[in-house]
Amino acid sequence: MDILIRPHEQRATPSVLDELRAWPARRWWAAVGVAALTMLATAVPTAMIPTPVFSREIPTTVWAWPVLTVTSVLAGMLTATYVARRDPDVGRGRGSRLGMVGGFTTFFAVGCPVCNKLVLIALGYSGTLQYFAPVQPFLAATAIAVLLWALVVRVRRERNCRI
C-alpha cells in the first residue's frame, strides 16, 4: 500500500532560529548567566580585565573583546541547551566535547601570547611573538566556528525522534 503525502500535509522541520524562539525564559536566563561567567573566567586570567593578580605584557588586540563576547554568548547558549532539555541521552557527548574545545581555544586566542606558559615553554619568547601571535586570530575564528557548530548540533537534535 502506497502512502500519498500531499505537499500541504508535509511537516516542515523547524529551523534553528524557530527552536531558539521556542526556548523558555529559564533557558535564556541560564544562557545570560553562563555567558557572563564565561566572559569573566576568560577575561580575568588573560588580563583583559586588569587585576592585581594577573598582568599582561602584550596589550589586548583590537579583535579580542569582540571574539570573547561572541564566544561567551555562544557558550552560554550551548550550555542553556542542557536546561530542561527534551532529549536526555541523544547526542550528549558530541555537543559537549565541541563546546569544551571551543572554550579552550578561545582562552588561547584572546590571551597574551607571551603570558601563556605552555606556549612560552614550547616556543620561547621570540618564537611566541613570531609564530603564535599571528595564529591567534585563526584560533579565534576556529573557536567561534566550533561553538556555533556545537550549538546548531544541540538545537537540531532537540526535537529529533529517537527511533
C-alpha positions as CSV (number, residue, x, y, z in Angstrom):
1,M,0.0,0.0,0.0
2,D,1.4,3.3,-1.0
3,I,1.0,6.3,1.2
4,L,0.5,9.6,-0.6
5,I,1.6,12.7,1.2
6,R,0.4,15.9,-0.2
7,P,2.6,19.0,-0.1
8,H,0.3,20.8,2.3
9,E,0.3,17.8,4.7
10,Q,4.1,17.7,5.0
11,R,5.6,18.9,8.3
12,A,8.5,21.2,7.9
13,T,11.4,20.6,10.2
14,P,11.7,23.7,12.5
15,S,14.8,25.8,11.8
16,V,17.4,26.5,14.5
17,L,16.0,30.0,14.9
18,D,12.5,28.6,15.4
19,E,13.8,26.3,18.1
20,L,15.6,29.2,19.8
21,R,12.4,31.3,19.7
22,A,10.6,28.4,21.5
23,W,13.0,28.4,24.4
24,P,11.5,29.1,27.8
25,A,12.7,32.0,29.9
26,R,14.8,29.9,32.2
27,R,16.9,28.8,29.3
28,W,17.6,32.4,28.3
29,W,18.5,33.3,31.9
30,A,20.9,30.3,32.0
31,A,22.4,31.5,28.7
32,V,22.9,35.0,30.0
33,G,24.4,33.8,33.3
34,V,26.8,31.4,31.7
35,A,27.8,33.9,29.1
36,A,28.7,36.4,31.9
37,L,30.6,33.8,33.9
38,T,32.5,32.7,30.7
39,M,33.5,36.2,29.9
40,L,34.8,36.8,33.4
41,A,36.5,33.4,33.7
42,T,38.4,34.2,30.4
43,A,39.0,37.9,30.7
44,V,40.4,37.9,34.3
45,P,43.2,35.3,33.9
46,T,44.1,36.5,30.4
47,A,44.4,40.1,31.9
48,M,41.9,41.6,29.5
49,I,40.3,42.9,32.7
50,P,43.2,44.4,34.8
51,T,43.6,42.9,38.2
52,P,46.4,43.0,40.7
53,V,46.8,39.2,40.4
54,F,47.2,38.9,36.6
55,S,49.3,41.1,34.3
56,R,49.8,41.3,30.5
57,E,53.0,42.2,28.7
58,I,51.4,42.5,25.2
59,P,48.3,44.8,25.0
60,T,44.9,43.3,24.2
61,T,44.3,43.1,20.5
62,V,41.5,45.0,18.8
63,W,39.6,41.8,17.9
64,A,40.0,40.1,21.4
65,W,36.9,41.7,23.0
66,P,34.5,41.0,20.1
67,V,35.8,37.4,19.9
68,L,35.4,37.0,23.7
69,T,31.9,38.4,23.6
70,V,30.8,36.2,20.7
71,T,32.3,33.0,22.2
72,S,30.8,33.8,25.6
73,V,27.3,34.2,24.1
74,L,27.7,31.0,22.1
75,A,29.0,29.1,25.2
76,G,26.0,30.4,27.2
77,M,23.5,29.4,24.6
78,L,25.2,26.0,24.2
79,T,25.0,25.4,28.0
80,A,21.4,26.5,28.0
81,T,20.6,23.6,25.7
82,Y,21.1,21.4,28.7
83,V,18.5,23.2,30.8
84,A,15.2,21.1,30.8
85,R,16.1,19.5,27.6
86,R,13.8,17.0,25.9
87,D,16.5,14.6,24.7
88,P,18.2,13.3,27.8
89,D,20.7,10.9,26.2
90,V,20.7,11.5,22.5
91,G,24.0,13.1,21.2
92,R,25.1,14.1,24.6
93,G,28.8,13.7,24.1
94,R,29.4,15.4,20.8
95,G,27.9,18.8,21.6
96,S,29.7,19.0,25.0
97,R,33.1,18.0,23.5
98,L,32.8,20.6,20.8
99,G,31.8,23.2,23.4
100,M,34.8,22.4,25.5
101,V,37.1,22.6,22.5
102,G,35.6,26.0,21.6
103,G,36.0,27.4,25.1
104,F,39.6,26.1,25.4
105,T,40.5,27.5,22.0
106,T,39.1,30.9,23.0
107,F,41.3,31.1,26.0
108,F,44.4,30.7,23.8
109,A,43.1,33.0,21.1
110,V,42.5,36.1,23.3
111,G,45.3,35.6,25.9
112,C,48.6,37.4,25.9
113,P,50.9,35.3,23.7
114,V,54.0,35.6,25.9
115,C,52.0,35.3,29.2
116,N,50.8,31.8,28.2
117,K,53.3,29.5,30.0
118,L,52.6,26.5,27.8
119,V,53.3,28.4,24.6
120,L,56.2,30.2,26.1
121,I,57.9,26.9,27.1
122,A,57.2,25.3,23.7
123,L,58.3,28.2,21.5
124,G,60.3,30.6,23.7
125,Y,59.7,34.4,23.9
126,S,60.7,35.3,20.3
127,G,59.0,32.1,18.9
128,T,55.8,33.0,20.7
129,L,55.7,36.5,19.1
130,Q,56.8,35.3,15.7
131,Y,54.7,32.1,15.4
132,F,52.0,32.0,17.9
133,A,50.7,35.6,18.0
134,P,49.9,35.6,14.2
135,V,47.9,32.4,14.6
136,Q,45.7,33.7,17.4
137,P,43.1,35.3,15.0
138,F,42.7,31.9,13.3
139,L,42.3,30.3,16.8
140,A,39.6,32.9,17.5
141,A,37.8,32.1,14.2
142,T,38.1,28.3,15.0
143,A,36.7,28.8,18.5
144,I,33.7,30.7,17.1
145,A,33.1,28.1,14.4
146,V,33.3,25.2,16.8
147,L,31.0,26.8,19.3
148,L,28.5,27.7,16.6
149,W,28.6,24.2,15.2
150,A,28.1,22.7,18.6
151,L,25.1,24.9,19.3
152,V,23.5,24.1,15.9
153,V,24.0,20.3,16.5
154,R,22.5,20.5,20.0
155,V,19.5,22.6,18.9
156,R,18.8,20.5,15.9
157,R,18.9,17.2,17.9
158,E,16.5,18.5,20.5
159,R,13.3,17.6,18.7
160,N,14.6,14.6,16.7
161,C,12.8,11.3,17.3
162,R,14.9,8.7,19.0
163,I,13.6,5.9,16.7
